[in-house]
Amino acid sequence: MLVTLSRIIKYGWQAFLRSAWLSISTISVMFLATVVFGGLILFNVVAKGAIASLQEKIDISVYFKSNASEDSVLNIKRSIEGLEEVRSVEYISREEALADFKAQHADEETITQTLEELDENPLLASLNIKAKDSKEYATIASYLDSANLSDLVEKVSYAQNEVVINRLNVLVDIVRRTGFILTVFLAFVAVMVTFNTIRLAIYSNSEQISVMRLVGASNSFIRGPYIVESIICGVIAAVLSIIVFVPAINFANPYVSSFIPSVGLADYFRSNFFSLFFYHILFSVGLGIVSSVIAIRRYLRA
């Protein structure tokens, strides 16, 4: 068995060297397919970062009546934190709200003088609520509108933010569907192009395959060298693709960061370099093996 395996590897390597132009064309196609695959991974990273950045800017606030005690507000805060749709809840007291308001309008003398003339704090205590998913805000808002909270709650800001939240939900769905459709389409194109390139390489050796069948070679022995050749091409294509990504990501990183500050493309690439390289190897080698097995199947039929 080891002798057979060593011969298969030897013949696969010889076929790779002997058919230099076919090997180069196969590597080129697999390289492009792997670049597309890697690009889709990074596209999904950027898309998720953009979605997360937009969702981070969206929240709803619930304002409490001036006679609501702090203990009552904190009890409601704990009950809201217990909802599975809620990611975080921030309590802002009346004093904190007034301090923030003064800081924001420190340069406006009219507002500052008006606040100083007031006998009491006109601002209300509030809770800023962020959901795990932007589609959950309607559920949270309905909970806040329940009758048992009406004596304490002055207003909920969901009505003002509803249009923005709904538009964000539509945008998120479009990005996710577009990413999925693009991934499926480009993966299909990559598979078909790679398959046809490898099939052309195998077709050029169809007479050699026929001779091997006549002398009694097994299907696995005939198929083996082509699989080995595809593995070699796949590894080379993966290495080349990851090398190309290094300068490309360094070039694109400032533009992505300026558009989406929360996404550090270069940092992501560096911290996930080995896993990305593994995925590139897995994709290109897997693509080559599957294409080789399918392409040579017609020549192995009895």
N, C-alpha and C positions, 0 to 999 in steps of 0.2 A: 504493500500500500504506500509506504514512504517512497519507494522507487517510482511508482506511478505518479505520485504527487510532485516529486522533484522534476520528473520529465514534463509534466503539465506546466509547471512554473518556468522551466527552461524554454519550452516551445512557445509559451506566451511571451516571454521576454524577447526571444528571437523574432517572433512575428511583429512585436512592437518596433524593433530596430529595423527589420527588413522593409516593412511598409511605412517608411518614414513620413511620406506626404499624407497618407491616410491617417497615421497616428497624430500628426500635427493638426489635421482638420478635425479629427475627433476631439482632441484636447481643446481646440478653439471653441467648438460648439459647447462642450461640457463646461468650459471656462465661462462662456457667456451665460449659460443656464445657471451656474453656481453664483455668478455675480448678481443675476436677477433674484435668486433665492436669498442671498445675503442682503440685497437691497430691500426685499420685502420684510425681512426681520427688522431692519433699522427703520423702515417706514412704519411698522406697527409700533415700535418703541416711541417714535416721534408722535404718532397719532394718539397713543395712550397718554403721553405726556401733555399734549395739547388739550385733550379731553379733561384730564385731571386738573390742569391749570384753569380751564374755564369753570369746572365744577367747584374749584376752590374759591372762586370769586362770588359764587352764588350761595346765599343763605336766606333764612327767614328769621324775623325778629318778633317776639311777643312782648308787648308792653303792658305793664301792670298798673292798676289804679293807684293813685297816690296814697290811699288808705290801706293798701295791702302791706302786711308785715313782711319783714325780711325772711322770717322763718317759713311763712307760707310760700313765698317765692322759691326758697331753696328746696322745700318739699316738692313743689312742682318740677323744679329742675331735676331732682333725683328720679321722679316718675318718668320724665321725658327721656332721661339717659337710659332708662330701662327698656325703651322701645327698640326693637331690633333694626328699625330703619334709620336710627340716629347714630351719627358718627361722633359728634362732639356737641357740647352745650357750654356756652360761656355766659356767666352771670355778670351783668354790669349794674352796679348799684346807682342810686340817684346821684350820690356824691361823685362817683366815677364819671357818670354821664355828663355832669356839670363841668368837671375838670377838663374832660376831653373837648367839650363844646367851647370852653374858654380858650383852650390851646389852639383850636382850629380857627378861632375868630379873634386872636390876640391883636391883630393889626386893624381891626374894625372898632373904632372908638364908640360909635353909636351903640353897638351891641354890648360892648363892655360896660358902658355907663348904664344902660337899661338893666343889665343883670345886677349891678351894684345897688340900684334903687329898689329892686324887688325885695319883699320881706321873706320870701321862701323860695326854695328850689322849684322851678317850674318843670323840670325834666322828670321823666318816669324811669323806674327800674325796668330792666329788660333782660331777656335771654336771647342770645344769638345762637341759632340752631343750624348745624350743618348735617345733611343727610349722607348716608353711604352712597346713595345713587340719586341723581337729580329727579328721577321719576317718583321718588318716595315723598317729595315735599307735600304733595296733595294729601297723602295719608296723614302726615304729621299735622298739617293745617286742620284737617277734620277733627283730629284728636284735641287740638287746642280750642276748637270752636264748640266743644261739648258743653252741655248745660252746667255740669258741676264746676266748671272753671269760669263761668260767666260773671260771677260776683267779684272775681279778682282780675280778670283779663280786661284791659282797656281796648286793645286792638292787636291784630296779627297782620304782619306786613305781606303775607302771601298774595293777597289780592293785587298789590302794587307790583310784585315781582312775577306774577303768574305768566305774563306774556313772555318775559325774558326766559323764564325757566322752560316753558313749552318750546320756545325756539331753540334753546340749548338741547333739549331732548331730541328734537328733530335733527339737529346738526350732528349729535352723537350717533344717532341711528344711521345717518347718511355716511359718516366716516367709517363706521364699523362694516356696513354693507359693502361700501366701495372697496375697503381693504380686503374683505373676504372674496368678492368677485374678482378683483385684480389678482389676488393670490392664486385662485383656482385657474383663471385664464392663462396667466403667465406660466404656471406650473405645467398646464396642459401643452402649451406651445413648446416649452423646454423639453418635455418628454418626447413629443412627436419629432422635433428636429433632431434630438440626440438619437432617437431610435432609427430614424432614416439614415443618419450618417453612419451609425454602426452597421446597419443592414447593408449599406453600400460596401463597407469594408469587408464584410463577410461574403457578399456576393462575388467580390473579386477573387475569393479563395474557394469558390463553389466546386471547382474541379478537384482541388486538393481534398476537400471534404468527401467527395464521391470516392476518391481513391482510398481514403482511410476507411470508409465503410466497406469497400470491397475486400480489404485485407482483414476485416473482422474487428476493427476498433470499436469499442463501446461508445454509447452516446455520451457518457460522462467524460470519457477521454477526449472525444472530439470537441465537446463544449468547453472543457477546462481551459485550454489556452486562450480562447476568446474572452472568457471571464477574467483570466489573469491580465490580459492585455487591457481590458476595460478598467480593471482596478488600478493599473499603473496610470492610465490616462486620467482616471478620476482623481487620484492623489495629486498628480501634477497640476490638474485644473484647480483643485482646491487650494493648493499652495499659492498658485499664481493669483487666484481671486482674493485671498486674504492679504497678499502683498499689495494688490491694487487698492484695497480698501483703506490701507494706512494713510497714504497722502490724501485720498478722497475725503476721508472723514476729518482730517486735520484742516482741509480747505473748507468743508461745509460747516464745521462746528461753530465758528463765530456767527454765521448767518442764522443757524438754528437757535443758538442761544439768545440772539437779539430778538428773535420772534417769539420763542418760548423759553424764558429764563430758567424754568425749572428742569429743562432737559439739557443735560451735559452729554452730548453725543460722544465726544472724545473720551470722557471719563467712563461712560458705559462701555465703550469698545475696549478700553484698557482693562477694566475690571472683569470683563467677560470674554477676554481674548481667547482663552483656551476652550471655553465652551462653544464660542462662535466658530473657532477653527474645527472643533470636533463636528459641529453641525454641517459645516461646509464639506468636510471629508465624508461624512455619512451620506449627505445628499448626493454628491457627485459620484461616489463609488456605488451607492445604491442605484442611482440612475443608470450607470454604466452596466451593472450586473443585470438589472431587469431588462434593459434594452437588448443586451447580448443574448440573454436566454430566449426572449421573444423572437429576435431576429433570426437566430439559428434554428429555431424549432422546425421550420418548414423543411430544412435540409436533413433533419434527423428522423423524419417520418419514414416508416417502412414502405 
